[in-house]
Every structure is written in C-alpha cells, then in structure tokens.
Amino acid sequence: MSRKPVRPPASGKRRRAPLASALRVLAALVLGWSAGFLWFVASLPSSAPLDQRTDVVVVLTGGQGRLARGLAVLEAGAAGRMLISGVAPATTAAMIAEAAGVPLNRLATTDLGYGAIDTRSNAAETASWVVRRRAASLRVITAAPHMRRALLELSQVLPPDVAILVDAVPDQDSMARLAIEYTKYLARRAALALGLA
C-alpha cells in the first residue's frame, strides 16, 4: 500500500498573520487619533472675561485677533503690562501700532519679544519675561486651537507658582488645520513623555 506524499503546511497563513496584526494596530491608532481629535475640537478653550485680572498678559503672535485682544485687556485694566512674543526682528512698536490702527501710546505698557520663532521658544521667552517682571499671574492669549500646545510648553518652563488664565481667541481654521494642530500637540506630548524634549 503506497503512502500519500505529505504536503508541507501552507505558508500563506503564516505570511498573513503579521499583516493582519499590523492592520489591527493601525486601525486602533486611527481610531484612537480620531476619538482624540473629536475631543480636541469639541473642547476648544474660550476667551476669559475682561473683569478677571492678572499681573501681566502675553500675546503669542501668529494669528488674527490676538493683538486686538491683548490691547483690550490692557484698556480694561485687566493686566498691568503686556508682552508680544514672537515679533519679527525688523518690526518696531510704531509698525505694530500702525498695523493695529491704534496710536503708539497705546503700547506704552507693552514689551516686544524678538527671541521666539515657534511655540517652544514663545514659552521660554514668556517665562523669562514673567520672572523679570516678578509676576504672580499671567493671562495667555493665542488662538483656541493653539492654546493647549502653548500651555503644554509653558508648563515646562514657568515657575510653578505662577497662575495662568486662559484667554483663547476664536479661530476659523479648517478641519485640516485643526487636525495638524492636534497632531503637533500629540507629538509634543509624546516627545515630553519619552524624554526627548
């Protein structure tokens, strides 16, 4: 009686197993990112009332409405002094006043920060200024989608006893821009968690 030849086990299943695992991991990552993005968009911070006072206020440059909000804070007496962080090197106070459509004397209690080129250096510049001013409280003005990343960076460098008041400027960013900002926020959190900062 002749024996049937023994066939080796099919290798297709073995080849498909790692691919299936990778797809499951990718699907989980996409699902997690999507759920987090929905939370990010639904819980964007809002503006703070002008009757809430802080020692100083910082305006992080880069979007419409931020400087106008900072000037409104000063005019309301809600802060004693303002820093505009991230000013271009060739920009003067007179140029800022002209662009904002206000007289130069409206910037009499405003300092211009020329040392920042991104959110991380915004935070470093702000922290150094806050320490020099011996301020115990700080109002932070930036666009609503940018606020969480700004606060994350500030938490790394500000003295722990400085109280922060969030004053977010509404933004009309597209969903694509919001997704980019959310991804930047996640990436920075991951870098800090891994000690890569």
C-alpha positions in Angstrom: 0.0 0.0 0.0 1.6 3.2 -1.1 1.7 6.3 1.1 0.4 9.6 0.0 3.1 12.3 -0.1 3.0 14.6 3.0 2.5 18.1 2.0 4.2 20.9 4.0 1.8 23.2 5.8 0.6 26.2 3.8 2.8 29.2 4.4 0.1 31.7 3.3 -1.5 31.9 6.8 1.9 32.5 8.4 2.6 35.3 5.9 -0.8 36.9 6.5 -0.6 36.8 10.3 1.9 39.7 10.7 0.0 41.7 8.1 -3.3 41.2 10.0 -1.7 42.2 13.3 -0.2 45.3 11.7 -3.6 46.3 10.3 -5.2 45.8 13.7 -2.6 48.1 15.3 -3.0 50.7 12.5 -6.8 50.6 12.9 -6.5 51.0 16.7 -4.2 54.0 16.2 -6.5 55.6 13.7 -9.5 55.1 16.0 -7.6 56.5 19.0 -6.5 59.5 17.0 -10.0 60.1 15.6 -11.6 59.9 19.1 -8.9 62.3 20.5 -9.4 64.7 17.6 -13.2 64.8 18.3 -12.4 65.7 21.9 -9.9 68.3 20.8 -12.3 70.1 18.6 -15.3 69.8 20.9 -13.4 71.2 23.9 -11.5 74.1 22.4 -10.9 76.7 25.1 -12.7 80.0 25.1 -12.0 83.6 26.0 -11.8 84.8 29.6 -13.9 87.7 30.9 -12.1 91.1 30.9 -13.0 91.6 34.6 -10.6 88.8 35.6 -7.3 90.5 36.3 -3.8 89.1 36.1 -0.5 90.8 36.8 0.6 90.5 33.1 -0.6 89.3 29.8 1.2 87.6 26.9 0.1 87.6 23.2 1.6 84.9 21.1 1.9 86.2 17.6 0.8 84.3 14.5 -3.0 84.8 14.1 -5.7 87.4 13.7 -7.4 88.9 16.7 -4.7 88.2 19.2 -3.1 91.7 19.4 -6.5 93.3 19.5 -7.5 91.1 22.4 -4.3 92.0 24.2 -4.9 95.7 23.8 -8.5 95.2 25.0 -7.1 93.5 28.1 -4.8 96.5 28.8 -7.5 99.0 28.1 -9.9 97.3 30.6 -7.2 97.3 33.2 -7.2 93.5 33.3 -3.4 93.4 33.3 -0.6 95.8 34.1 1.7 95.0 31.3 1.8 93.0 28.0 4.4 91.0 26.2 4.0 90.4 22.4 6.1 87.2 21.9 7.5 86.2 18.6 7.9 89.7 17.0 9.9 89.7 13.7 13.3 91.3 14.2 12.7 94.3 12.0 9.3 95.1 13.5 9.0 98.2 15.7 6.4 99.3 18.1 5.4 102.1 15.7 4.8 99.5 12.9 2.7 97.3 15.2 0.6 100.3 16.3 0.1 101.3 12.7 -0.9 97.8 11.7 -3.3 97.6 14.6 -4.8 101.0 13.8 -4.0 102.4 17.3 -1.9 105.4 18.4 1.6 104.5 19.6 0.9 105.5 23.2 -1.5 102.5 23.4 1.7 100.4 23.5 3.3 102.3 26.3 3.0 99.3 28.7 3.9 96.7 26.0 7.2 94.9 25.6 8.2 93.3 22.3 9.8 89.9 22.4 12.1 89.2 19.5 13.5 85.9 20.7 10.8 83.4 19.7 10.4 81.6 16.4 7.9 78.8 17.5 5.7 77.8 20.4 8.5 76.3 22.4 10.6 79.5 22.2 7.4 81.5 22.8 7.2 79.7 26.2 10.8 80.3 27.0 10.6 83.9 26.2 7.4 84.4 28.2 8.8 82.6 31.2 11.9 84.7 31.3 9.8 87.9 31.0 7.4 86.8 33.7 10.3 86.1 36.1 11.9 89.5 35.3 8.5 91.2 35.9 8.1 89.2 39.2 4.5 88.4 38.1 2.4 86.0 40.1 -0.3 85.6 37.4 -0.3 85.5 33.6 -3.1 85.8 31.0 -2.2 83.8 27.9 -3.7 85.0 24.6 -3.4 82.8 21.5 -5.8 81.1 19.0 -8.1 78.5 20.5 -6.6 75.5 18.6 -3.1 76.6 19.6 -3.8 77.1 23.3 -3.3 73.5 24.5 0.2 73.3 22.9 1.1 76.7 24.2 0.1 75.7 27.8 2.0 72.5 27.5 5.2 74.3 26.6 4.6 77.0 29.3 4.1 74.2 32.0 7.7 73.1 31.3 9.3 76.5 31.9 7.1 78.8 34.0 7.7 78.9 37.8 5.1 76.5 39.3 3.5 79.2 41.5 2.5 81.4 38.5 -1.2 81.3 38.0 -2.4 81.1 34.3 -5.6 82.5 32.9 -6.5 81.1 29.5 -7.9 83.6 27.1 -8.4 81.9 23.7 -9.2 83.9 20.6 -11.8 82.2 18.4 -10.3 80.8 15.2 -11.9 80.0 11.8 -9.3 77.3 10.9 -10.4 74.5 8.6 -10.7 70.9 9.9 -7.4 70.2 8.1 -5.6 72.9 10.1 -7.2 71.7 13.3 -6.0 68.2 12.5 -2.5 69.5 12.0 -2.5 71.4 15.3 -3.9 68.4 17.1 -1.2 66.2 15.7 1.5 68.7 16.7 0.1 68.7 20.2 0.2 64.9 20.4 3.7 64.7 19.0 4.9 67.2 21.6 3.3 65.3 24.4 4.8 62.1 23.2 8.3 63.8 23.0 8.0 65.1 26.5 6.8 61.7 27.8 9.7 59.9 26.2 12.2 62.5 27.5 13.1 63.7 24.0 12.4 67.4 24.7 
